[in-house]
Amino acid sequence: MPPELYRRARRAEAGAERAEDRRRRRLDFFRGALAEGFEALKRRHAEGASGEDSVRTYARFMDDLVGSLAHLASADAEAAGLAPTPFVLVALGGYGRGELHPSSDIDLMIVYDGELSPYVQRVMQELLYTLWDLGLQVGHSLRSLEDCVAMARTDFPSRTSMQEARLVVGDKKLFARFGRVLRDNVYRRDFEQFLATTLAEREQRYRKHGASPYIGEPNIKESAGGLRDMHTAMWLGAAKFGARTLRELADRGLITPHEQEAADRALTFLWRVRNELHFFSGHKNDVLSRELQPRIAKNLGYENEGDALGVERFMREYYLNARAIHRVSQRLIARCHETLWARGSAERRQRQQALADGLVFFDGRLHRADRDPEVLRRDPVRLMKVFWHLHRLG
């Protein structure tokens, strides 16, 4: 069924006989709808809506808007005499995760099978031109299933964005095939290389934006403990363990229930802070500069209380939440390393250095040889030996 805005747009276009008149009415309608949706989001945020409520609500609104425009573009292509062929329009990146902030880009991809048809070309062109005319920042791509596999194998950002792809409109069977083809030909085949590339990307990001959750002017997306750390954890969790949510990570024993709860709270906190940064700055801005911190704190309700400054309380809460996210990310990375160790090849096992005290050292990491999670609880002295070996091995 077409989205709600599609039906309203059709009514707005009724009576316009010329194509240019229909397009003008269409743009006027969607400009008004976009302004209303944005102001409603801003109002809910100012009234205290949680970060999760805001980003999910705006993503759903954008689904309605983008999906309606895609349906209209499809109808126009058919009216022009072009034979329909299957395609899917998917959301990628933060939009794909259903986490859309006020000034975030709208990342879209159209996927088709076989040869690119004039119909799909026309739909893509009209959709993009309309989104640009509305003033939206749109990332876009047009790919066959084969293109998707090739890009996912060779380009890290493309792989992670397609891993988070979410159907907006289109052929559901084709979307299911899209996911199946990527799982069979990419995600299940090269996890060790994917882990190495993910960690290399993280190290590069840390060098640029800060490797500690406690830096003075954090980038709430890219610094350690920022949103990208959580994205990293979820990429690894989905690729290796099939867990796509924090709850699923906890259900599989990959993180503790306490870590799940702390990470859930941290995410909605950071989402709310990022929303405020975007609204206050009037553009995409993810850096909590010292200049902005007092104003952001005040806007989010952190008032001075006696000798305690509101900005100090705000930043203390930020650091606690950043630490929670950083911890979950570190935990997932460690679990991935442990899994590779447990299932390692004979060649990798030959590189292991057997130590005393039931420990093994390889690839720069220390591991328990017996895999017994209770061994340190039963024999606490072994814990001191772990630190001794770490000091000796550097």
C-alpha positions as CSV (number, residue, x, y, z in Angstrom):
1,M,0.0,0.0,0.0
2,P,1.4,3.4,-0.9
3,P,2.4,5.7,2.1
4,E,0.1,8.3,3.5
5,L,1.9,11.3,1.9
6,Y,1.5,9.6,-1.5
7,R,-2.3,9.8,-1.3
8,R,-2.2,13.4,-0.1
9,A,0.2,14.4,-2.9
10,R,-2.2,12.8,-5.4
11,R,-5.0,14.9,-4.1
12,A,-2.8,18.0,-4.2
13,E,-2.0,17.3,-7.9
14,A,-5.6,16.7,-8.9
15,G,-6.8,19.1,-11.6
16,A,-3.3,19.9,-13.0
17,E,-3.3,18.9,-16.6
18,R,0.2,19.9,-17.6
19,A,3.3,18.0,-16.4
20,E,5.0,21.1,-15.2
21,D,2.0,22.2,-13.2
22,R,1.8,18.7,-11.5
23,R,5.5,18.9,-10.7
24,R,5.1,22.4,-9.2
25,R,2.2,21.3,-7.1
26,R,4.1,18.2,-6.0
27,L,7.1,20.2,-4.9
28,D,4.9,22.7,-3.0
29,F,3.2,19.9,-1.2
30,F,6.3,18.0,-0.2
31,R,8.1,21.2,0.8
32,G,5.3,21.9,3.2
33,A,5.2,18.3,4.5
34,L,8.9,18.3,5.0
35,A,8.8,21.6,6.9
36,E,5.9,20.3,9.1
37,G,7.7,17.1,9.8
38,F,10.9,18.9,10.8
39,E,9.2,21.4,13.0
40,A,7.2,18.5,14.7
41,L,10.5,16.8,15.4
42,K,12.1,19.9,16.8
43,R,9.0,20.6,19.0
44,R,9.0,17.0,20.4
45,H,12.7,17.3,21.1
46,A,12.3,20.6,23.0
47,E,9.5,19.0,25.0
48,G,11.9,16.3,26.2
49,A,11.4,13.4,23.8
50,S,14.1,10.8,24.2
51,G,16.9,10.4,21.7
52,E,15.5,7.1,20.6
53,D,12.0,8.4,20.1
54,S,13.3,11.4,18.0
55,V,15.6,9.4,15.7
56,R,13.1,6.6,15.1
57,T,10.2,9.1,14.5
58,Y,12.2,11.1,12.0
59,A,13.3,7.9,10.1
60,R,9.7,6.8,9.9
61,F,8.6,10.2,8.6
62,M,11.4,10.1,6.0
63,D,10.3,6.6,4.9
64,D,6.8,8.1,4.2
65,L,8.3,11.0,2.3
66,V,10.9,9.0,0.2
67,G,8.5,6.1,-0.3
68,S,5.8,8.4,-1.5
69,L,8.1,10.1,-4.0
70,A,9.3,6.7,-5.3
71,H,5.7,5.6,-5.8
72,L,5.0,8.8,-7.7
73,A,8.1,8.4,-9.8
74,S,7.0,4.8,-10.6
75,A,3.6,6.0,-11.7
76,D,5.1,8.7,-13.9
77,A,7.4,6.2,-15.5
78,E,4.5,3.9,-16.3
79,A,2.4,6.8,-17.6
80,A,5.3,7.6,-20.0
81,G,4.9,4.1,-21.4
82,L,7.9,2.4,-19.7
83,A,7.4,-1.3,-18.8
84,P,7.8,-1.8,-15.0
85,T,10.7,-4.0,-13.9
86,P,11.5,-5.1,-10.3
87,F,13.7,-3.0,-8.1
88,V,14.1,-2.2,-4.4
89,L,14.8,1.2,-2.8
90,V,16.8,0.7,0.4
91,A,18.0,3.0,3.1
92,L,21.6,2.8,4.1
93,G,23.8,4.1,7.0
94,G,22.1,5.7,9.9
95,Y,18.9,6.0,7.9
96,G,19.1,2.3,7.3
97,R,19.4,1.6,11.0
98,G,16.3,3.8,11.6
99,E,18.4,6.4,13.4
100,L,17.9,9.7,11.5
101,H,19.1,13.0,13.0
102,P,17.9,16.4,11.9
103,S,20.8,17.3,9.6
104,S,21.9,13.8,8.7
105,D,22.3,12.7,5.1
106,I,19.6,10.5,3.5
107,D,21.6,7.5,2.1
108,L,19.7,5.6,-0.6
109,M,20.4,2.8,-3.0
110,I,18.3,1.3,-5.8
111,V,19.0,-2.4,-6.5
112,Y,17.9,-4.2,-9.6
113,D,18.6,-7.7,-11.1
114,G,20.1,-8.2,-14.5
115,E,20.2,-5.4,-17.0
116,L,19.3,-1.8,-16.0
117,S,16.0,-1.0,-17.6
118,P,14.8,2.5,-18.8
119,Y,12.0,2.2,-16.2
120,V,14.4,1.9,-13.2
121,Q,16.6,4.7,-14.7
122,R,13.6,7.0,-14.9
123,V,12.4,6.2,-11.4
124,M,15.9,6.9,-9.9
125,Q,16.4,10.1,-11.9
126,E,13.0,11.6,-10.9
127,L,13.3,10.6,-7.3
128,L,16.7,12.2,-6.9
129,Y,15.8,15.4,-8.7
130,T,12.8,15.8,-6.4
131,L,14.8,15.1,-3.2
132,W,17.5,17.6,-4.3
133,D,14.8,20.2,-5.1
134,L,13.5,19.8,-1.6
135,G,17.0,20.7,-0.3
136,L,17.8,17.3,1.2
137,Q,21.4,16.0,1.4
138,V,21.2,12.7,-0.4
139,G,23.8,10.0,-0.8
140,H,22.7,7.7,-3.7
141,S,23.8,4.7,-5.7
142,L,22.2,2.5,-8.4
143,R,23.5,-1.1,-8.4
144,S,22.8,-4.5,-9.8
145,L,23.0,-7.5,-7.4
146,E,26.3,-8.4,-9.0
147,D,27.6,-4.8,-8.4
148,C,26.5,-5.1,-4.7
149,V,28.6,-8.2,-4.2
150,A,31.6,-6.8,-6.0
151,M,31.5,-3.5,-3.9
152,A,30.9,-5.3,-0.6
153,R,34.0,-7.5,-1.3
154,T,36.3,-4.6,-2.1
155,D,35.0,-1.4,-0.3
156,F,34.7,-1.4,3.4
157,P,32.2,1.5,3.7
158,S,30.0,-0.1,1.0
159,R,30.0,-3.4,2.9
160,T,29.0,-2.0,6.2
161,S,26.3,0.3,4.7
162,M,24.8,-2.6,2.8
163,Q,25.0,-4.8,5.9
164,E,22.5,-2.3,7.5
165,A,20.3,-1.9,4.4
166,R,16.6,-1.6,5.1
167,L,13.8,-1.8,2.6
168,V,11.9,1.4,2.0
169,V,9.8,0.4,-1.1
170,G,10.1,-2.2,-3.8
171,D,10.0,-5.9,-4.6
172,K,10.2,-7.8,-1.3
173,K,11.4,-11.0,-3.0
174,L,14.3,-9.1,-4.7
175,F,15.2,-7.5,-1.3
176,A,15.3,-11.0,0.3
177,R,17.5,-12.2,-2.5
178,F,19.8,-9.1,-2.1
179,G,20.3,-10.1,1.6
180,R,20.8,-13.7,0.8
181,V,23.4,-13.1,-2.0
182,L,25.4,-10.8,0.3
183,R,25.3,-13.3,3.2
184,D,26.4,-16.3,1.0
185,N,29.0,-14.5,-1.1
186,V,30.5,-11.9,1.4
187,Y,29.5,-11.9,5.0
188,R,30.1,-15.7,5.7
189,R,33.3,-15.9,3.8
190,D,35.9,-13.4,4.9
191,F,35.2,-12.5,8.6
192,E,38.8,-12.6,9.6
193,Q,39.7,-10.0,7.0
194,F,36.6,-8.0,7.8
195,L,37.6,-7.9,11.5
196,A,41.1,-6.7,10.5
197,T,39.8,-4.0,8.3
198,T,37.3,-2.9,10.9
199,L,40.0,-2.6,13.5
200,A,42.3,-0.7,11.1
201,E,39.4,1.7,10.4
202,R,38.8,2.2,14.1
203,E,42.5,2.9,14.8
204,Q,42.6,5.5,12.0
205,R,39.4,7.1,13.4
206,Y,40.9,7.2,16.9
207,R,44.0,8.8,15.7
208,K,42.0,11.6,14.1
209,H,39.2,12.0,16.7
210,G,40.6,10.7,20.0
211,A,41.2,7.2,21.4
212,S,39.8,7.9,24.9
213,P,36.2,8.4,25.9
214,Y,37.3,11.2,28.2
215,I,38.7,13.8,25.8
216,G,37.8,17.4,26.4
217,E,36.0,18.1,23.1
218,P,34.6,14.8,21.9
219,N,33.2,14.0,18.5
220,I,30.1,12.2,19.7
221,K,30.0,10.1,16.5
222,E,33.7,9.4,15.8
223,S,35.7,9.6,19.1
224,A,36.2,6.6,21.3
225,G,32.9,5.9,23.1
226,G,31.0,7.7,20.3
227,L,28.2,6.3,18.1
228,R,30.7,4.8,15.6
229,D,32.0,2.5,18.3
230,M,28.5,1.1,18.7
231,H,28.2,0.8,14.9
232,T,31.4,-1.2,14.9
233,A,30.2,-3.5,17.6
234,M,27.0,-4.2,15.7
235,W,28.7,-4.7,12.4
236,L,30.8,-7.4,14.1
237,G,28.0,-8.9,16.0
238,A,25.8,-9.2,12.9
239,A,28.6,-10.6,10.7
240,K,30.0,-13.1,13.1
241,F,27.1,-14.0,15.5
242,G,24.0,-13.0,13.6
243,A,23.0,-10.6,16.3
244,R,21.5,-7.3,15.0
245,T,20.5,-5.7,18.3
246,L,21.9,-5.2,21.7
247,R,19.2,-7.5,23.1
248,E,20.3,-10.3,20.7
249,L,23.9,-9.8,21.8
250,A,22.9,-10.2,25.4
251,D,20.7,-13.2,24.6
252,R,23.6,-14.9,23.0
253,G,25.8,-14.3,26.0
254,L,28.1,-11.9,24.1
255,I,27.5,-9.1,26.5
256,T,26.0,-9.1,30.0
257,P,22.4,-7.9,30.6
258,H,23.9,-5.0,32.6
259,E,26.1,-4.0,29.7
260,Q,23.0,-4.1,27.4
261,E,21.0,-1.8,29.7
262,A,23.9,0.6,30.1
263,A,24.5,0.7,26.3
264,D,20.8,1.2,25.6
265,R,20.8,4.2,28.0
266,A,24.0,5.5,26.5
267,L,22.7,5.3,22.9
268,T,19.5,7.3,23.6
269,F,21.5,9.8,25.6
270,L,24.0,10.4,22.7
271,W,21.2,10.5,20.2
272,R,19.5,13.3,22.2
273,V,22.8,15.2,22.5
274,R,23.4,14.9,18.8
275,N,19.9,16.1,18.0
276,E,20.5,19.1,20.1
277,L,23.8,19.8,18.4
278,H,22.2,19.7,15.0
279,F,19.2,21.9,16.0
280,F,21.4,24.4,17.8
281,S,24.1,24.6,15.1
282,G,21.6,24.6,12.2
283,H,23.7,22.1,10.4
284,K,25.4,18.8,10.8
285,N,27.8,19.1,13.8
286,D,29.0,16.3,16.0
287,V,31.8,18.0,18.0
288,L,31.0,19.0,21.6
289,S,33.4,21.9,21.7
290,R,34.1,23.7,25.0
291,E,32.4,26.7,23.6
292,L,29.2,24.8,22.9
293,Q,29.1,22.6,26.0
294,P,27.5,25.1,28.4
295,R,24.8,26.0,25.9
296,I,24.0,22.4,25.0
297,A,24.0,21.5,28.7
298,K,21.5,24.3,29.5
299,N,19.3,23.5,26.5
300,L,19.1,19.9,27.7
301,G,18.1,20.9,31.2
302,Y,21.3,20.8,33.1
303,E,21.1,23.7,35.5
304,N,23.6,24.9,38.1
305,E,23.0,23.4,41.5
306,G,24.9,25.0,44.3
307,D,28.6,24.6,43.5
308,A,27.9,22.1,40.8
309,L,27.8,23.6,37.4
310,G,25.3,22.3,34.9
311,V,27.9,21.8,32.2
312,E,30.0,19.7,34.6
313,R,27.1,17.5,35.4
314,F,26.3,17.2,31.7
315,M,29.9,16.3,30.7
316,R,30.1,13.8,33.6
317,E,27.0,12.0,32.3
318,Y,28.5,12.1,28.7
319,Y,31.7,10.4,29.9
320,L,29.8,7.7,31.8
321,N,27.7,6.9,28.7
322,A,30.7,7.1,26.3
323,R,32.5,4.6,28.6
324,A,29.5,2.2,28.5
325,I,29.5,2.2,24.7
326,H,33.3,1.9,24.5
327,R,33.1,-1.1,26.8
328,V,30.6,-2.9,24.7
329,S,32.6,-2.3,21.6
330,Q,35.7,-3.6,23.2
331,R,33.8,-6.7,24.5
332,L,32.6,-7.6,21.0
333,I,36.0,-7.2,19.5
334,A,37.5,-9.5,22.2
335,R,34.8,-12.1,21.6
336,C,35.5,-12.1,17.9
337,H,39.2,-12.6,18.6
338,E,38.3,-15.5,20.9
339,T,36.2,-17.1,18.3
340,L,38.9,-16.9,15.7
341,W,41.4,-18.4,18.2
342,A,39.0,-21.3,19.1
343,R,38.5,-22.1,15.5
344,G,42.0,-21.2,14.2
345,S,43.8,-23.0,11.5
346,A,46.8,-25.3,12.1
347,E,49.0,-22.6,10.7
348,R,47.7,-20.0,13.2
349,R,48.1,-22.5,16.1
350,Q,51.7,-23.1,15.1
351,R,52.3,-19.4,15.8
352,Q,51.0,-19.8,19.4
353,Q,53.4,-19.6,22.2
354,A,52.4,-21.9,25.0
355,L,53.0,-20.4,28.5
356,A,52.7,-21.8,32.0
357,D,49.6,-21.3,34.0
358,G,47.2,-22.5,31.3
359,L,47.8,-19.5,29.0
360,V,48.6,-19.1,25.3
361,F,50.0,-16.0,23.6
362,F,49.5,-15.4,19.9
363,D,48.9,-12.4,17.5
364,G,49.9,-10.0,20.3
365,R,47.1,-11.2,22.7
366,L,46.9,-13.4,25.8
367,H,44.3,-16.2,25.9
368,R,43.2,-18.9,28.3
369,A,44.1,-22.3,26.9
370,D,41.5,-24.3,28.8
371,R,38.6,-22.1,27.8
372,D,37.1,-22.5,31.3
373,P,35.4,-19.2,32.3
374,E,35.4,-20.1,36.0
375,V,39.1,-20.9,36.3
376,L,40.1,-17.4,37.6
377,R,37.3,-17.5,40.1
378,R,38.4,-20.9,41.5
379,D,42.1,-19.9,41.4
380,P,42.5,-16.1,41.9
381,V,46.3,-16.5,42.0
382,R,46.2,-17.1,38.3
383,L,44.9,-13.6,37.8
384,M,48.1,-12.2,39.2
385,K,50.0,-14.5,36.8
386,V,48.1,-13.1,33.9
387,F,49.3,-9.6,34.8
388,W,52.9,-10.9,35.2
389,H,52.8,-12.5,31.7
390,L,51.3,-9.3,30.2
391,H,54.1,-7.2,31.7
392,R,56.8,-9.7,30.6
393,L,55.4,-9.9,27.0
394,G,54.9,-6.1,26.7
